[in-house]
Amino acid sequence: MRKQVVLALLVAVAGVSTAHAQTCEGNFKVSGVPLITAMTYKTSYDFPKIKSDQALKALAQAVAAEGFLGIQVNKSLGAIDAYQETTGSGREQTLRIVARKKGNGTRVDALFNIQQGQVTSEKVVRKGLCDIVMSATD
């Protein structure tokens, strides 16, 4: 019985350590089929001691620094919407960043969408999204 309790405790501690060790890059996910369907790239990160309004301001500045256009900040929703058009085709790629209160901190979610027939480097998108998300602490 004592061995089972110790084992259960070790498993629980390992699970907590894994949760705390998550990174923006580790939370990155992709959905869609390249060239066949629209693609969605998303990630998230929890900032335990950052207020959502502070994060939103820093995030908006990071979105601008990354060269996005049409930046709209909705403070009541804690959301930033922007787009970029890099192909010359007029087909926009959209970005949405949401900073919402979570406990005493803020959770930041980022979604980047490209249209069917467009392609991009997953590595470049992951770095760009995580650069923006992690700017919430600036």
One Martini backbone bead per residue (centre of mass of N, CA, C, O) as a GRO file, in nm:
protein
  138
    1MET     BB    1   0.058   0.062  -0.022
    2ARG     BB    2   0.296   0.260   0.006
    3LYS     BB    3   0.398   0.230  -0.288
    4GLN     BB    4   0.138   0.342  -0.421
    5VAL     BB    5   0.151   0.624  -0.297
    6VAL     BB    6   0.429   0.703  -0.404
    7LEU     BB    7   0.365   0.660  -0.702
    8ALA     BB    8   0.130   0.859  -0.719
    9LEU     BB    9   0.296   1.107  -0.634
   10LEU     BB   10   0.502   1.097  -0.868
   11VAL     BB   11   0.297   1.126  -1.096
   12ALA     BB   12   0.177   1.397  -1.006
   13VAL     BB   13   0.442   1.561  -1.012
   14ALA     BB   14   0.511   1.509  -1.309
   15GLY     BB   15   0.257   1.646  -1.424
   16VAL     BB   16   0.314   1.927  -1.310
   17SER     BB   17   0.591   1.971  -1.438
   18THR     BB   18   0.493   1.953  -1.730
   19ALA     BB   19   0.294   2.190  -1.724
   20HIS     BB   20   0.517   2.409  -1.644
   21ALA     BB   21   0.707   2.332  -1.908
   22GLN     BB   22   0.555   2.476  -2.100
   23THR     BB   23   0.545   2.613  -2.427
   24CYS     BB   24   0.480   2.780  -2.699
   25GLU     BB   25   0.600   2.566  -2.889
   26GLY     BB   26   0.450   2.321  -2.747
   27ASN     BB   27   0.150   2.455  -2.819
   28PHE     BB   28   0.180   2.411  -3.110
   29LYS     BB   29  -0.059   2.411  -3.388
   30VAL     BB   30  -0.192   2.227  -3.676
   31SER     BB   31  -0.442   2.287  -3.934
   32GLY     BB   32  -0.475   2.113  -4.218
   33VAL     BB   33  -0.412   2.113  -4.581
   34PRO     BB   34  -0.183   2.172  -4.784
   35LEU     BB   35  -0.340   2.354  -5.054
   36ILE     BB   36  -0.638   2.231  -4.993
   37THR     BB   37  -0.663   2.397  -4.726
   38ALA     BB   38  -0.695   2.570  -4.481
   39MET     BB   39  -0.480   2.722  -4.234
   40THR     BB   40  -0.404   2.660  -3.881
   41TYR     BB   41  -0.228   2.850  -3.638
   42LYS     BB   42  -0.149   2.764  -3.290
   43THR     BB   43  -0.126   2.924  -2.962
   44SER     BB   44  -0.011   2.929  -2.610
   45TYR     BB   45   0.000   3.125  -2.292
   46ASP     BB   46   0.083   3.152  -1.948
   47PHE     BB   47   0.059   3.444  -1.729
   48PRO     BB   48   0.057   3.468  -1.384
   49LYS     BB   49   0.147   3.815  -1.354
   50ILE     BB   50  -0.031   3.931  -1.590
   51LYS     BB   51  -0.213   4.175  -1.715
   52SER     BB   52  -0.429   4.198  -1.977
   53ASP     BB   53  -0.390   4.503  -2.052
   54GLN     BB   54  -0.082   4.491  -2.071
   55ALA     BB   55  -0.060   4.266  -2.278
   56LEU     BB   56  -0.222   4.397  -2.509
   57LYS     BB   57  -0.030   4.629  -2.566
   58ALA     BB   58   0.225   4.458  -2.628
   59LEU     BB   59   0.096   4.288  -2.854
   60ALA     BB   60   0.027   4.518  -3.051
   61GLN     BB   61   0.322   4.604  -3.092
   62ALA     BB   62   0.419   4.329  -3.204
   63VAL     BB   63   0.235   4.317  -3.448
   64ALA     BB   64   0.350   4.571  -3.581
   65ALA     BB   65   0.652   4.473  -3.588
   66GLU     BB   66   0.564   4.225  -3.789
   67GLY     BB   67   0.377   4.382  -4.026
   68PHE     BB   68   0.095   4.427  -3.971
   69LEU     BB   69  -0.234   4.503  -4.068
   70GLY     BB   70  -0.525   4.633  -3.955
   71ILE     BB   71  -0.515   4.705  -3.657
   72GLN     BB   72  -0.734   4.572  -3.398
   73VAL     BB   73  -0.846   4.685  -3.079
   74ASN     BB   74  -1.033   4.502  -2.823
   75LYS     BB   75  -1.066   4.560  -2.497
   76SER     BB   76  -1.330   4.409  -2.411
   77LEU     BB   77  -1.209   4.128  -2.548
   78GLY     BB   78  -0.894   4.104  -2.573
   79ALA     BB   79  -0.840   4.185  -2.889
   80ILE     BB   80  -0.656   4.105  -3.195
   81ASP     BB   81  -0.665   4.228  -3.531
   82ALA     BB   82  -0.508   4.108  -3.839
   83TYR     BB   83  -0.304   4.151  -4.142
   84GLN     BB   84  -0.167   3.994  -4.442
   85GLU     BB   85  -0.002   4.065  -4.770
   86THR     BB   86   0.249   3.876  -4.964
   87THR     BB   87   0.164   3.783  -5.279
   88GLY     BB   88  -0.021   4.001  -5.456
   89SER     BB   89  -0.334   3.877  -5.456
   90GLY     BB   90  -0.521   3.979  -5.198
   91ARG     BB   91  -0.472   3.744  -4.994
   92GLU     BB   92  -0.536   3.704  -4.675
   93GLN     BB   93  -0.378   3.693  -4.357
   94THR     BB   94  -0.476   3.601  -4.033
   95LEU     BB   95  -0.492   3.758  -3.703
   96ARG     BB   96  -0.535   3.635  -3.358
   97ILE     BB   97  -0.543   3.792  -3.036
   98VAL     BB   98  -0.581   3.671  -2.693
   99ALA     BB   99  -0.641   3.837  -2.372
  100ARG     BB  100  -0.704   3.659  -2.068
  101LYS     BB  101  -0.819   3.598  -1.777
  102LYS     BB  102  -0.614   3.395  -1.535
  103GLY     BB  103  -0.660   3.442  -1.251
  104ASN     BB  104  -0.370   3.644  -1.184
  105GLY     BB  105  -0.360   3.638  -1.498
  106THR     BB  106  -0.269   3.542  -1.843
  107ARG     BB  107  -0.408   3.437  -2.148
  108VAL     BB  108  -0.256   3.352  -2.462
  109ASP     BB  109  -0.394   3.360  -2.789
  110ALA     BB  110  -0.299   3.229  -3.121
  111LEU     BB  111  -0.407   3.301  -3.466
  112PHE     BB  112  -0.321   3.169  -3.793
  113ASN     BB  113  -0.442   3.235  -4.129
  114ILE     BB  114  -0.464   3.051  -4.431
  115GLN     BB  115  -0.539   2.999  -4.744
  116GLN     BB  116  -0.625   2.828  -4.987
  117GLY     BB  117  -0.314   2.762  -5.162
  118GLN     BB  118  -0.139   2.837  -4.933
  119VAL     BB  119   0.203   2.882  -4.814
  120THR     BB  120   0.421   2.788  -4.536
  121SER     BB  121   0.631   2.800  -4.267
  122GLU     BB  122   0.609   2.653  -3.969
  123LYS     BB  123   0.862   2.771  -3.835
  124VAL     BB  124   0.798   3.070  -3.889
  125VAL     BB  125   0.524   3.081  -3.747
  126ARG     BB  126   0.609   2.987  -3.468
  127LYS     BB  127   0.808   3.216  -3.416
  128GLY     BB  128   0.616   3.456  -3.463
  129LEU     BB  129   0.400   3.385  -3.255
  130CYS     BB  130   0.592   3.360  -3.008
  131ASP     BB  131   0.701   3.643  -3.017
  132ILE     BB  132   0.431   3.775  -2.963
  133VAL     BB  133   0.336   3.628  -2.707
  134MET     BB  134   0.605   3.690  -2.534
  135SER     BB  135   0.553   4.012  -2.533
  136ALA     BB  136   0.356   4.040  -2.283
  137THR     BB  137   0.613   4.118  -2.085
  138ASP     BB  138   0.693   4.418  -2.202
   0.00000   0.00000   0.00000
